[in-house]
Amino acid sequence: MSDPLSPPPLQDAMKRIASEVAALHAVDVDAQARFPAETLAALRQARLLSAPLPQAFGGAGCDMRQLAALVATLAQACASSAMVLAMHYIQVACLMRHHGDVPALLAFLHELCERQWLLASITSEVGTYGDTRSSVCAVEAAPEIGRFTLQKSATTASYAQHADALLVTARRDASAAASDQVLVLVRQADYSLLQTTAWDTLGMRGTCSPGFEMAASGPLEYVLPVPYADISALSMVPYAHILWSALWSGIGGGAHARAAASVRAQARKTPGSTPPAATALAELTVQLQAMREHWRSLAQAFDALVEQGRDAAALAGMGWSLKLNNLKIASSEQAPKIVHAALQIIGVQGYKNDGPYSVGRHYRDALSASLMVSNDRIAAKNASMLLVFKDD
Ligand SMILES: Cc1cc2nc3c(=O)[nH]c(=O)nc-3n(C[C@H](O)[C@H](O)[C@H](O)COP(=O)(O)OP(=O)(O)OC[C@H]3O[C@@H](n4cnc5c(N)ncnc54)[C@H](O)[C@@H]3O)c2cc1C
């Protein structure tokens, strides 16, 4: 489905990559739980990895609405590929918005653009039980040589073995509280990864997200100059919740497209009459449209805040936290429901794994949404905010 929100050349390139590359390999990526290398190569070639960066860096300067539209388009064909791209965009946004004019970070962003580097994220950690806002590991600085070392046991780290660099959360230093975190950039040449668990999951298999022991070092300038608490509220959470929601609507869109194709095939068999499943399809379209409009409205509001220079003040407030959390919870719950409804419309041809109407992969991929930062954890945060927050 076309989306008017992305700059036409990039959106056209993404549509082509989705249909000619990602869709072609999606079944194999899922079956083998392998990295979608072909799709990433095509994204690199189309310079889509630098889409969020301003033109001054050599990027396309896409805003949130445009990035989300790109991710949603790719997700219709291969959700794992789209999750890799979404997570990369989230990391690029954190660096782009919080580099603090540190020369080493600016140089890295220029190089990322030029070479179309892929960034991955390690916020998960053994011992923090899913709470991304606390860390066990700590940065060990050696100011005399201007470098740090960092070791982290991650429970889940998507495509870390295929990335050019990682953004890693850690305590500021060994004496810091668990929530006194920084975000650290580490480059591939400066880290080693020892895989500790497997990634044989129901869905999102192509994200290749097992656990790792990471050992890294780097220049002290790669410790971002802004506390992670601020980066999380102003960038990590807004980009994650909006781009993920767009992605999950893309999964729903992929399943809806298969249901629509199945209903049209039925209609061709009985010319002149509307198949009964067409009514259910019409109802499903209502749900899909609502899901899409939810992330679009928040993306548009986010872009307006940035344009007016009001994003730092607004995003730090509870009103925006609640809106973003509600978007994440609603979209993650809606995605499997939409795929389920598509399955009911298609029938057994959707249940089979090997046909053109199969929605098994969509179903399994969509089930990760509510776990990816647990909805219960987010709802508990909302509950405590609502004790004091009065809506306007
Ligand atoms: C496809 C996928 C890709 C991922 N990629 C990455 C990645 O690249 N990098 C990375 O760092 N991480 C990644 N993650 C991990 C993610 O960031 C979270 O850390 C992880 O999903 C949390 O999982 P959890 O169930 O262990 O933790 P928890 O959030 O602790 O949830 C465990 C259980 O406890 C319950 N629970 C927890 N807290 C509360 C609470 N406060 N109130 C009520 N109930 C609660 C939950 O309902 C759940 O049943 C990925 C996850 C997925 C699914």
The ligand as a MOL file (V3000), in Angstrom:
LIG
                    3D

  0  0  0     0  0            999 V3000
M  V30 BEGIN CTAB
M  V30 COUNTS 53 58 0 0 0
M  V30 BEGIN ATOM
M  V30 1 C 12.4410 -9.9290 18.9910 0
M  V30 2 C 13.1860 -9.3100 20.1270 0
M  V30 3 C 14.3580 -8.6300 19.8790 0
M  V30 4 C 15.0720 -8.0440 20.9150 0
M  V30 5 N 16.2290 -7.3940 20.6360 0
M  V30 6 C 16.9460 -6.8440 21.6200 0
M  V30 7 C 18.1610 -6.1500 21.3390 0
M  V30 8 O 18.5900 -6.0360 20.2090 0
M  V30 9 N 18.8500 -5.6340 22.3790 0
M  V30 10 C 18.3970 -5.7280 23.6720 0
M  V30 11 O 19.0650 -5.2210 24.5680 0
M  V30 12 N 17.2540 -6.3820 23.9750 0
M  V30 13 C 16.5290 -6.9240 22.9800 0
M  V30 14 N 15.3610 -7.5810 23.2810 0
M  V30 15 C 14.9810 -7.7150 24.7040 0
M  V30 16 C 14.0540 -6.6040 25.1910 0
M  V30 17 O 14.7380 -5.3850 25.1610 0
M  V30 18 C 13.6460 -6.8680 26.6430 0
M  V30 19 O 14.7590 -6.8580 27.4650 0
M  V30 20 C 13.0270 -8.1820 26.8140 0
M  V30 21 O 12.0130 -8.3580 25.8560 0
M  V30 22 C 12.4660 -8.3120 28.2280 0
M  V30 23 O 12.1380 -9.6410 28.3740 0
M  V30 24 P 11.7790 -10.4170 29.7260 0
M  V30 25 O 10.4920 -11.0900 29.4510 0
M  V30 26 O 12.9360 -11.2410 30.1020 0
M  V30 27 O 11.7010 -9.3700 30.8880 0
M  V30 28 P 10.5850 -8.6600 31.7870 0
M  V30 29 O 10.2300 -7.3390 31.1930 0
M  V30 30 O 11.1750 -8.6250 33.1290 0
M  V30 31 O 9.3530 -9.6010 31.8280 0
M  V30 32 C 9.3330 -10.8730 32.4810 0
M  V30 33 C 7.9720 -11.1650 33.0900 0
M  V30 34 O 7.7870 -10.3720 34.2400 0
M  V30 35 C 6.6150 -9.5940 34.1470 0
M  V30 36 N 6.9520 -8.2480 34.6390 0
M  V30 37 C 8.1550 -7.6730 34.6170 0
M  V30 38 N 8.1310 -6.4820 35.1750 0
M  V30 39 C 6.8980 -6.2510 35.5790 0
M  V30 40 C 6.2660 -5.1890 36.2400 0
M  V30 41 N 6.9230 -4.1000 36.6050 0
M  V30 42 N 4.9670 -5.3190 36.5040 0
M  V30 43 C 4.2810 -6.3980 36.1480 0
M  V30 44 N 4.8360 -7.4490 35.5240 0
M  V30 45 C 6.1210 -7.3890 35.2470 0
M  V30 46 C 6.2630 -9.5850 32.6570 0
M  V30 47 O 4.8890 -9.5720 32.4690 0
M  V30 48 C 6.8190 -10.8890 32.1520 0
M  V30 49 O 5.8640 -11.8980 32.3160 0
M  V30 50 C 14.6060 -8.1590 22.2600 0
M  V30 51 C 13.4110 -8.8270 22.5220 0
M  V30 52 C 12.6970 -9.4050 21.4770 0
M  V30 53 C 11.4230 -10.1330 21.7970 0
M  V30 END ATOM
M  V30 BEGIN BOND
M  V30 1 1 1 2
M  V30 2 1 2 3
M  V30 3 2 2 52
M  V30 4 2 3 4
M  V30 5 1 4 5
M  V30 6 1 4 50
M  V30 7 2 5 6
M  V30 8 1 6 7
M  V30 9 1 6 13
M  V30 10 2 7 8
M  V30 11 1 7 9
M  V30 12 1 9 10
M  V30 13 2 10 11
M  V30 14 1 10 12
M  V30 15 2 12 13
M  V30 16 1 13 14
M  V30 17 1 14 15
M  V30 18 1 14 50
M  V30 19 1 15 16
M  V30 20 1 16 17
M  V30 21 1 16 18
M  V30 22 1 18 19
M  V30 23 1 18 20
M  V30 24 1 20 21
M  V30 25 1 20 22
M  V30 26 1 22 23
M  V30 27 1 23 24
M  V30 28 2 24 25
M  V30 29 1 24 26
M  V30 30 1 24 27
M  V30 31 1 27 28
M  V30 32 2 28 29
M  V30 33 1 28 30
M  V30 34 1 28 31
M  V30 35 1 31 32
M  V30 36 1 32 33
M  V30 37 1 33 34
M  V30 38 1 33 48
M  V30 39 1 34 35
M  V30 40 1 35 36
M  V30 41 1 35 46
M  V30 42 1 36 37
M  V30 43 1 36 45
M  V30 44 2 37 38
M  V30 45 1 38 39
M  V30 46 1 39 40
M  V30 47 2 39 45
M  V30 48 1 40 41
M  V30 49 2 40 42
M  V30 50 1 42 43
M  V30 51 2 43 44
M  V30 52 1 44 45
M  V30 53 1 46 47
M  V30 54 1 46 48
M  V30 55 1 48 49
M  V30 56 2 50 51
M  V30 57 1 51 52
M  V30 58 1 52 53
M  V30 END BOND
M  V30 END CTAB
M  END
